[in-house]
């Protein structure tokens, strides 16, 4: 079931989750929180020397504006995903899948 993005859904789904793996797969990011997976297709800004620095970190806050989505982790690394119209290289900016039978798609 795909649902339209609403900030509270993303906060509820991601807040306090712990990263179990983080990788850059070709031209996108994949961050796993156990069975919950966040795939990021739009450009990501942030001071992340090594994507593996996110492993074992917790999501402490989520912020969203019309043009960006921010994730702050417990080690103070912050990712900012560009949601502006010009940032899209495909139909989706991000996709969050949870085994609890829901997904959030940022279009």
C-alpha positions as CSV (number, residue, x, y, z in Angstrom):
1,X,0.0,0.0,0.0
2,X,1.5,3.3,-1.1
3,X,0.5,6.5,0.8
4,X,1.1,10.1,0.2
5,X,3.9,11.6,2.2
6,X,3.0,13.3,5.4
7,X,5.6,14.5,7.9
8,X,4.0,12.8,10.9
9,X,4.1,9.4,9.2
10,X,7.8,9.7,8.4
11,X,8.5,10.8,12.0
12,X,6.5,8.0,13.4
13,X,8.2,5.5,11.1
14,X,11.8,6.6,11.6
15,X,12.2,8.3,14.9
16,X,14.4,6.3,17.4
17,X,15.2,3.6,14.9
18,X,18.8,2.3,14.9
19,X,20.8,2.0,11.7
20,X,21.9,-1.6,11.0
21,X,23.5,-1.0,7.7
22,X,24.1,1.9,5.3
23,X,25.4,1.7,1.8
24,X,25.7,3.6,-1.4
25,X,24.3,1.4,-4.2
26,X,25.3,2.8,-7.6
27,X,23.5,6.2,-7.6
28,X,21.4,6.0,-4.5
29,X,21.7,5.4,-0.7
30,X,20.1,2.6,1.2
31,X,19.8,2.8,5.0
32,X,18.5,-0.2,6.8
33,X,16.9,-0.1,10.3
34,X,16.5,-3.9,10.8
35,X,13.7,-4.9,8.4
36,X,12.8,-1.2,7.7
37,X,14.6,0.2,4.6
38,X,15.0,3.8,3.5
39,X,16.1,4.2,-0.2
40,X,17.2,7.7,-1.1
41,X,17.3,8.5,-4.8
42,X,17.6,12.3,-4.8
43,X,20.9,14.1,-3.9
44,X,22.0,13.9,-0.3
45,X,23.9,16.7,1.4
46,X,25.6,16.3,4.7
47,X,29.0,15.8,6.3
48,X,29.3,12.0,6.0
49,X,33.0,11.1,5.5
50,X,32.0,7.4,5.3
51,X,28.4,6.1,4.9
52,X,29.3,3.4,7.4
53,X,29.5,6.1,10.1
54,X,25.7,5.9,10.3
55,X,25.7,2.2,11.5
56,X,24.6,1.8,15.1
57,X,23.3,5.4,15.2
58,X,19.7,6.3,16.1
59,X,17.4,8.8,14.3
60,X,16.9,11.6,16.8
61,X,14.9,14.0,14.7
62,X,13.3,14.5,11.3
63,X,12.7,17.9,9.6
64,X,10.9,18.6,6.4
65,X,10.3,21.7,4.3
66,X,8.9,21.9,0.8
67,X,12.4,21.5,-0.7
68,X,14.2,19.2,1.7
69,X,14.0,16.3,4.2
70,X,16.4,16.2,7.1
71,X,17.5,13.3,9.3
72,X,19.6,13.9,12.4
73,X,21.4,10.9,13.9
74,X,22.7,10.4,17.4
75,X,26.3,11.0,16.4
76,X,25.3,14.5,15.1
77,X,25.5,13.5,11.4
78,X,22.7,15.2,9.5
79,X,21.5,14.2,6.1
80,X,19.5,16.6,4.0
81,X,17.7,15.2,1.0
82,X,17.0,17.6,-1.8
83,X,13.2,17.5,-2.6
84,X,13.2,20.4,-5.1
85,X,11.7,19.8,-8.5
86,X,15.2,19.9,-10.2
87,X,16.6,17.2,-7.9
88,X,14.6,14.3,-9.2
89,X,16.3,11.9,-11.5
90,X,13.4,9.5,-11.4
91,X,9.8,9.3,-10.3
92,X,10.7,9.1,-6.6
93,X,12.9,11.1,-4.2
94,X,12.8,8.4,-1.5
95,X,11.0,5.2,-0.6
96,X,10.5,3.9,3.0
97,X,9.5,0.3,3.3
98,X,8.5,-1.4,6.6
99,X,7.6,-5.0,7.1
100,X,4.5,-3.7,9.0
101,X,2.9,-3.6,5.6
102,X,3.3,0.0,4.8
103,X,5.5,2.2,2.6
104,X,6.0,5.9,2.2
105,X,6.9,7.3,-1.2
106,X,8.2,10.8,-1.6
107,X,7.2,11.9,-5.2
